[in-house]
Amino acid sequence: MRLPWFTALVSGPSMVPTLRAGDRILVRRTRTARVGDLVVAVFRSRPDLLVVKRVERVDGDGWWVVGDNPFGSDDSARYGPADVVGRVTFRWWPQPVRFRRVPG
């Protein structure tokens, strides 16, 4: 039985300025999301790659996810739709931050 929560360590610049390499996040397992949510996801074309991205829209039966850093992010524009593994709920390092959906 898998626990409903897991932790992850952020690497790379794709979510700057929201998240930075070295941030530790708490993730709630779920397959659902809303536009604007930060999620941990897996691209269908890269099932070996676990990523942290922002949900931009529903794409067929998957999700179109993007990085917050337009200059350093490989996202759905490159890899196609993704499946959500969980929703990022909290960053506790280097400082606690609760995430809210982006209006729009």
C-alpha positions in Angstrom: 0.0 0.0 0.0 1.4 3.4 -1.0 1.2 6.3 1.3 -1.0 9.3 0.2 1.9 11.7 0.6 5.5 11.7 -0.6 8.4 14.1 -0.6 10.6 15.1 -3.5 13.8 17.1 -4.1 13.6 19.7 -6.9 16.5 19.7 -9.4 17.1 22.0 -12.4 15.9 25.5 -13.3 12.5 24.7 -15.0 10.3 26.1 -12.2 12.3 29.2 -11.3 11.2 31.6 -9.7 8.6 29.5 -7.9 10.9 26.6 -7.1 14.6 26.3 -7.2 17.1 23.4 -7.4 17.5 22.0 -3.8 13.9 22.9 -2.7 12.1 20.0 -0.9 8.4 19.6 -1.5 5.5 17.7 -0.1 3.3 16.1 -2.7 -0.2 14.6 -2.2 -0.8 11.7 -4.5 -3.7 12.3 -6.9 -4.4 11.9 -10.6 -6.5 15.1 -10.8 -5.5 18.7 -11.0 -6.8 22.1 -11.9 -5.3 24.7 -14.2 -2.6 26.6 -12.3 -1.7 23.7 -9.9 1.9 22.7 -9.4 2.1 19.0 -9.9 4.5 16.1 -10.1 3.9 14.4 -13.4 5.3 11.8 -15.9 5.4 12.5 -19.6 3.9 9.6 -21.6 6.8 9.9 -24.1 9.3 9.8 -21.2 7.9 7.4 -18.5 11.3 7.3 -16.8 11.3 11.1 -16.1 9.4 12.5 -13.0 8.9 16.3 -13.3 7.5 19.2 -11.4 5.5 21.5 -13.6 2.4 23.8 -13.7 -0.8 22.6 -15.2 -1.7 24.7 -18.2 -4.7 22.8 -19.5 -6.4 19.5 -20.0 -5.1 17.8 -23.2 -7.3 14.9 -24.3 -7.1 12.4 -21.5 -3.9 13.9 -20.1 -2.5 17.2 -18.9 -0.5 19.9 -20.7 2.1 21.0 -18.2 4.7 23.8 -18.4 7.6 25.1 -16.5 7.6 28.6 -14.9 11.0 29.4 -16.5 10.5 30.0 -20.2 14.2 29.9 -20.8 15.0 26.7 -19.1 12.2 24.2 -19.2 11.5 21.1 -21.1 7.7 20.6 -20.8 4.7 19.4 -22.8 5.8 21.5 -25.8 8.7 19.1 -26.1 7.3 15.8 -24.7 3.6 16.0 -25.1 0.8 15.3 -22.6 1.6 14.1 -19.1 -0.1 12.1 -16.4 -0.3 13.7 -12.9 1.2 11.7 -10.1 0.5 14.2 -7.4 -0.1 17.8 -6.4 2.6 19.9 -4.8 1.1 21.2 -1.5 4.1 22.6 0.5 7.7 23.6 0.2 9.6 23.3 3.5 13.1 24.1 2.4 14.5 26.6 2.2 11.3 28.2 3.5 7.7 27.2 3.8 5.4 28.3 1.0 1.8 27.3 0.3 0.9 27.2 -3.4 -2.2 28.8 -4.8 -3.6 28.4 -8.3 -2.7 31.1 -10.8 -5.8 33.2 -11.7 -6.9 32.8 -15.3 
